[in-house]
Amino acid sequence: MRSQLFPTAAAALLTACAADTPVAPETARRPVAPAAAGAISVVMSGLNSPRGLDWGPEGALYVVEAGTTAHTGQCVAMARGSNCYSGTGSISRLWRGAQERVVTGLPSAFNTVGDIIGANDISFVGRGNARVTIGWGGDPAFRAGLGALGEEFGSVLTVQPSGGWRLTADVSAFERAANPAGGPFDSNPFGILSEPGQMFVADAGANALLGVTMDGTVALIATFPPIPVPAGPFNPPFAQSEAVPTEVTRGPDGALYVSQLTGLPFRPGVSSIFRVVPGEAPIVYATGFTQVTDHAWAPDGSLYVVQFASAPFFGGPGALIRVAPNGTRTTITTALTHPTGVAVGPDGAIYVSNKGDQAAVGEVLRIEP
């Protein structure tokens, strides 16, 4: 399994799913009060599979929502289950203490074995448009089975301030044409970093970091190798885990940094953060993590890392870990349930999207580091 990032532990073993009835975000409507160190408060709630976070140019916090388990369109058979069109993706905003869903109807799908597929990450550069990755989780050729609705999966969308969007880059087409990491065709655009004149996308299915120009041209920056699984309880049947890159950021030293989830059986302690300089092979910056879905830099050079879970097959709690500039690691909290995104706030707090594989009950937490 290379690209199905967010089935539950049971779904990873071919079982099922989550509710899809919205919950009123009453908590998010109250201003955030100062909190003691280590304290956690809910600042957004009732979200549908919340994933990546970013701060907008006006100072609001935005979170993408992959969608719900609703089926509103046709289905296409995949290597694992079927992807059924949903169209329930969205973007929510927290601004001046109030939560509002500002974009709806983004491409999304529900896989019959339990995955919610849709908007994975958001990145702003200056004022105006946001760039959003839309996942897929399989061979890009299967998108045709959804007809015209399939064209925006496996892509980068530009979302305009009006709430409309346009297709900017067909990222998954690059995997079908080049398959840079080898193996079966598989694409799931996940993390995105948007900068003036260029974007970088971590394709979790293709095991690759891609560069994307504003005219939609896609090029390879780096690939990431699989991880051998030693003989023991998981080998057989798993001889290796795929890399599954999840997020790309620009570090304090100007290099790109890429985190990884890794694939089945999701062994603890084998995820890394890679330092990437275009034209050079990736090198490990820090390792020993478990199932990393996102990371973010603080102004002091600290790196905050979100772990989706702590045990094989997505078992155990998630975690937020701080890596100080000198390499010292501190676990800020393990009171997380399948967290997916992280952003450092201008107030010094850390914001984490939690319950990222569940519709209706997803939330964003404010955590005092």
C-alpha positions in Angstrom: 0.0 0.0 0.0 1.7 3.2 -1.1 -0.8 6.0 -1.0 -3.9 5.3 1.2 -2.8 7.5 4.1 -5.9 7.7 6.2 -7.9 4.5 6.6 -8.4 3.7 10.3 -6.5 0.7 11.7 -9.4 -1.5 10.8 -9.7 0.0 7.3 -6.1 -0.9 6.7 -7.2 -4.4 7.2 -10.1 -3.9 4.8 -12.8 -2.6 7.2 -14.7 0.5 7.6 -15.7 4.0 8.2 -17.0 7.2 9.8 -20.2 9.2 10.3 -21.0 12.2 8.0 -23.5 14.4 9.9 -22.1 17.9 10.5 -21.7 19.1 14.1 -22.3 22.7 15.0 -18.9 24.3 15.7 -20.0 26.1 18.9 -16.6 25.9 20.5 -15.0 27.7 17.6 -17.2 30.7 17.9 -15.7 31.7 21.2 -12.5 33.7 21.4 -9.4 31.7 22.3 -8.4 32.5 25.9 -4.8 32.3 27.1 -3.8 28.9 28.3 -1.2 27.3 30.6 1.8 25.5 29.0 0.9 22.2 27.6 -2.8 23.0 27.7 -5.1 22.0 24.7 -8.2 23.8 23.6 -10.6 23.1 20.7 -10.8 26.1 18.4 -12.6 24.5 15.4 -15.0 21.5 15.4 -17.5 19.6 13.3 -15.0 19.3 10.5 -15.1 16.6 7.7 -11.7 14.8 7.7 -9.5 17.9 8.4 -6.0 17.8 6.9 -3.5 20.5 6.1 -3.5 23.9 7.7 -2.1 27.3 6.7 -2.3 30.9 7.6 -4.0 33.2 5.1 -2.7 36.6 4.2 -5.3 38.4 6.4 -4.1 36.4 9.4 -6.9 33.7 9.5 -6.2 30.0 9.9 -7.5 27.8 7.1 -7.9 24.0 7.1 -8.9 21.8 4.2 -11.5 19.1 4.7 -11.2 15.9 2.6 -15.0 15.2 2.8 -17.5 12.7 4.1 -18.7 9.2 3.4 -21.6 10.3 1.3 -21.8 8.9 -2.3 -23.2 11.4 -4.8 -21.8 10.0 -8.0 -20.5 7.0 -9.8 -17.8 4.6 -8.6 -14.7 3.2 -10.2 -13.0 -0.1 -9.1 -9.4 0.4 -7.7 -6.7 -2.0 -6.7 -8.3 -1.9 -3.3 -12.0 -1.3 -3.1 -13.8 1.3 -5.2 -13.5 5.1 -5.2 -17.1 6.6 -5.3 -17.5 10.3 -6.0 -18.7 12.4 -3.1 -17.9 16.1 -3.9 -18.1 17.0 -0.2 -14.6 18.5 0.2 -14.4 22.0 1.7 -12.2 24.6 3.3 -12.9 26.2 6.7 -11.5 29.3 8.2 -11.0 30.5 11.8 -10.9 34.3 11.9 -11.4 36.6 14.9 -12.6 33.7 17.0 -15.3 32.5 14.6 -15.3 29.4 12.4 -16.8 29.5 8.9 -16.8 27.0 6.0 -15.7 29.3 3.1 -15.4 26.8 0.2 -17.7 23.8 -0.4 -18.1 21.2 -3.1 -14.4 20.4 -3.6 -13.7 17.0 -5.3 -13.8 14.2 -2.9 -14.4 10.4 -2.9 -15.1 7.7 -0.5 -13.4 4.4 -0.9 -15.5 1.3 0.0 -12.8 0.0 2.3 -12.9 3.1 4.4 -10.8 5.9 3.0 -12.0 9.5 2.6 -10.1 11.0 -0.4 -10.0 14.7 -1.2 -8.3 17.9 -0.3 -5.1 17.1 1.5 -3.2 20.4 2.0 -3.4 24.2 1.5 -0.7 26.7 0.9 -0.9 30.5 0.5 1.7 32.8 -1.1 0.9 36.5 -0.6 -2.5 37.8 -1.1 -5.1 36.2 -3.3 -5.3 32.6 -4.4 -4.6 29.5 -2.3 -3.2 26.2 -3.8 -4.8 23.0 -2.6 -3.8 19.4 -3.3 -6.5 16.9 -4.2 -5.6 13.3 -3.6 -6.4 10.1 -5.5 -4.8 7.0 -4.0 -4.1 4.7 -6.9 -3.4 4.4 -10.6 -4.1 7.7 -12.2 -5.6 5.9 -15.2 -8.6 4.9 -13.0 -9.7 8.5 -12.8 -11.3 8.2 -16.2 -13.9 5.9 -14.7 -15.4 8.9 -12.9 -15.8 10.7 -16.2 -15.4 14.5 -16.1 -15.6 14.4 -12.3 -12.4 12.5 -12.2 -10.3 15.1 -13.9 -9.6 17.2 -10.7 -8.4 14.3 -8.6 -4.6 13.9 -8.3 -4.1 17.6 -8.9 -3.3 21.0 -7.6 -6.2 23.4 -7.6 -6.0 27.2 -7.3 -8.9 28.3 -5.0 -9.9 31.9 -5.6 -11.1 34.4 -2.9 -14.6 34.0 -4.4 -14.6 30.3 -3.4 -14.3 29.1 -7.0 -11.4 27.1 -8.2 -9.5 26.0 -11.3 -7.2 23.1 -12.2 -3.6 24.3 -12.0 -1.6 21.1 -12.4 -2.4 17.4 -13.1 0.2 16.0 -10.8 -0.9 12.4 -11.1 -0.4 12.5 -14.9 3.3 12.8 -14.2 3.3 9.6 -12.3 1.5 7.8 -15.2 4.0 9.2 -17.7 7.3 8.9 -15.7 6.7 6.6 -12.7 10.0 8.0 -11.2 10.2 5.7 -8.2 9.2 2.6 -10.1 6.7 -0.1 -9.0 3.0 0.0 -9.7 1.5 3.3 -10.9 0.2 5.1 -7.8 -0.3 8.8 -7.1 -1.7 10.7 -4.1 -0.7 14.4 -4.1 -0.5 15.3 -0.4 1.6 18.1 1.0 2.2 21.4 -0.8 4.5 24.4 -0.5 3.6 27.4 -2.7 6.2 30.0 -3.3 6.4 32.9 -5.7 6.5 31.4 -9.2 6.7 27.8 -8.1 5.2 25.0 -6.0 6.5 21.8 -4.5 4.2 18.8 -4.0 4.9 15.6 -1.9 3.2 12.8 -3.8 2.6 10.2 -1.2 1.6 7.5 -3.7 4.5 8.1 -6.1 7.1 8.3 -3.3 8.3 11.5 -4.9 8.8 15.3 -4.4 7.7 17.2 -7.4 8.3 20.7 -8.6 5.3 22.5 -10.3 5.4 25.7 -12.2 2.5 28.1 -12.3 1.7 27.0 -15.9 1.2 23.4 -14.6 4.5 21.9 -15.7 5.5 19.1 -13.4 9.1 18.0 -12.8 10.9 15.5 -10.5 12.9 16.9 -7.6 13.6 13.7 -5.7 12.4 10.2 -4.9 12.4 8.4 -1.6 13.5 4.8 -1.1 11.4 2.0 0.6 12.3 0.8 4.1 13.2 -2.9 4.6 11.1 -4.7 7.2 13.2 -7.2 9.2 12.1 -10.7 9.7 9.6 -11.0 12.5 5.9 -10.5 13.1 5.4 -8.5 9.9 7.8 -10.1 7.5 6.3 -12.1 6.0 4.0 -10.8 4.5 5.7 -7.4 4.4 9.3 -7.4 3.1 9.4 -3.6 2.9 7.5 -0.4 3.6 7.0 2.3 1.0 8.4 5.8 1.8 5.0 7.7 1.6 6.2 11.4 1.7 3.6 13.6 3.3 4.7 17.2 3.6 7.3 19.6 2.2 8.5 22.8 3.9 11.2 25.4 3.4 13.6 25.1 6.3 15.5 27.9 8.1 18.6 27.0 6.1 16.8 27.5 2.8 16.6 23.7 2.0 13.4 21.8 1.4 12.3 19.3 4.1 10.1 16.3 3.5 8.4 14.1 6.1 7.2 10.6 5.6 4.5 8.4 6.9 5.9 5.1 5.6 3.5 2.3 4.4 2.3 -1.0 5.7 2.8 -2.3 8.3 3.5 1.2 9.7 6.2 0.2 12.1 7.1 2.6 14.9 10.3 4.5 14.8 11.1 4.2 11.1 9.8 7.5 9.8 12.2 10.3 8.9 12.4 14.0 8.0 14.6 14.4 4.8 16.6 17.4 3.8 16.3 18.0 0.1 18.4 20.2 -2.1 17.3 20.1 -5.8 19.9 18.3 -7.9 21.2 16.3 -4.9 20.0 13.1 -3.3 17.9 13.5 -0.2 19.6 13.0 3.2 18.1 12.2 6.5 17.8 15.2 8.8 16.1 13.5 11.7 14.7 9.9 12.1 13.1 7.7 14.7 9.6 9.1 14.3 6.4 7.1 13.7 3.8 7.8 10.9 4.6 11.5 10.3 1.8 13.3 8.5 3.0 16.9 8.8 5.7 19.2 10.2 6.2 22.9 10.6 9.0 25.3 11.5 8.9 27.8 14.3 10.6 31.2 14.2 13.3 30.0 16.7 14.3 27.1 14.3 12.4 24.5 16.2 10.6 21.8 14.2 7.2 20.6 15.2 6.3 17.1 14.0 2.9 15.4 14.0 2.6 11.7 14.3 -0.6 10.1 13.1 -0.4 7.1 15.4 2.2 5.3 17.5 1.7 1.6 16.8 1.5 -0.7 13.7 -1.6 -0.5 11.6 -2.4 3.0 12.9 -2.8 1.9 16.4 -2.2 4.0 19.5 -2.4 7.7 20.0 -1.0 10.4 17.8 1.6 12.8 19.1 3.1 16.3 18.7 6.8 16.4 19.1 9.2 19.4 19.2 12.7 19.1 17.8 14.8 21.9 19.2 17.5 23.5 17.0 20.2 21.5 18.9 18.3 18.3 18.2 16.7 17.8 21.6 13.2 16.2 21.3 10.3 16.9 23.6 6.9 15.2 23.3 4.4 18.0 23.7 1.3 15.8 23.9 0.1 12.3 23.0 -3.6 13.3 23.6 -4.3 13.2 19.9 -6.4 11.0 17.7 -5.1 10.6 14.1 -3.8 14.1 13.8 -3.0 15.2 10.3 -1.8 18.8 10.0 0.2 21.3 12.0 0.8 25.1 11.9 2.8 27.4 14.2 0.7 30.4 15.1 1.7 34.0 15.4 0.7 33.8 19.0 3.4 31.1 19.6 0.8 28.3 20.0 0.8 25.2 17.8 -2.4 24.4 15.9 -3.1 20.7 15.0 -5.9 19.2 12.9 -7.2 16.2 14.8 -9.3 13.2 13.8 -8.2 13.7 10.2 -9.7 10.4 9.0 -13.2 11.1 10.3 -16.1 13.1 8.9 -18.3 15.3 11.1 -16.1 15.1 14.3 -12.8 16.5 13.0 -11.3 19.4 14.9 -8.4 21.9 15.1 -6.6 22.1 18.5 -4.6 24.9 19.9 -1.7 23.6 21.9 0.6 25.6 24.2 4.1 24.3 23.5 
